């Protein structure tokens, strides 16, 4: 049982990181452009053109070639906080420890080709963590207010699912608390559902359907409606590549970001503002591709990579969920070895540390439940 649990953790971490790295060159592109430049992407690739720049961000980034992005850097940072605390986390831990991790702890950042604090790589909505907690000293439970709504919190919530293995409802609640320190509205909601999907996938009796059911049951508002819409669209497909247009059509009414230029638009339907009827695109699409792939890790990742848009986050979320379900062996060894080499870190070792961190958390959960039942005479 312990070996299986470790295997699932390794699968989640490698699945997320491989999806992130493989999706990096196709990020920001539409499927037609991906087909023109790459054909079908099934492995790590070089960038399609010059280094892609985030809107308003002039830093050159070494995209592609197996390099992880901010998605995986933030997963690593949150895992380090869990390792330090050896317990379940709250929004206060984000304020006190995650901000310290991203602002003061140097790691190798492949896209920058140097050791640096993670914050030097983060996009503005993720840098908001530093602004709100270190500079503005806001209540951690409310610090996400005012941030641009995006997938920035959801993209690094897999550790919450790992540390709540087998309990998707508790994973959802913990992620909602943590994400409140960073995000608001449907960005925060997606973080909760992402953590829940991972927690369910970590269960020994998990299946594709049990994971999708957990996501559907726990999701609220526009996130729930978007998940239902894309899963309905996915039901008519057997291939992740041929489903792209139907999934995008189903997702489009809920998505506030049609293109990067939409972030500048004002008025009704303005992008990235709080809403109870909208959803980020990344998580629902990842779940739809995971469903079509039948839970297969590489098919899920390839679907996300070739979907385009925020391809690295879609492939990373889908890869983490599928990897947690199927285990580390579902990802080719050559990809894992290349990933470790080009990013100058061992994701296998990261998984082993996460497993060691999970053990005292599970023991504490068990003791807490036993204490509660003893107090009520059960």
Secondary structure, DSSP 4 states (H G I P E B T S, - for coil): -HHHHHHHHHHHHHHHHHHHHHHGGGTT--HHHHHHHHSS--S--B-SSSPP--TT-------BTT---HHHHHHHHHHHHHHHH-S---HHHIIIIIHHHHHH-EEEETTTTEEEEGGGT--HHHHHHHIIIIIS---GGGTTTTSPPSSTTGGG-HHHHHHTTT-HHHHHHHHHHHHTTT--HHHHHHHHHHHHHHHHHTSTT--HHHHHHHHHHH--HHHHHHHHHHHHHHTT-S-TTTTHHHHHHHHHTT-S-SSGGGGG--STT-TTS--SS---HHHHHHHHHHHHTTT-HHHHHHHHHHH-SSHHHHHHHHHHHHHHHH-GGGS-HHHHHHHHHHHTS-HHHHHHHHHHHHHHHHHHHHHHHHHHHHHTT-
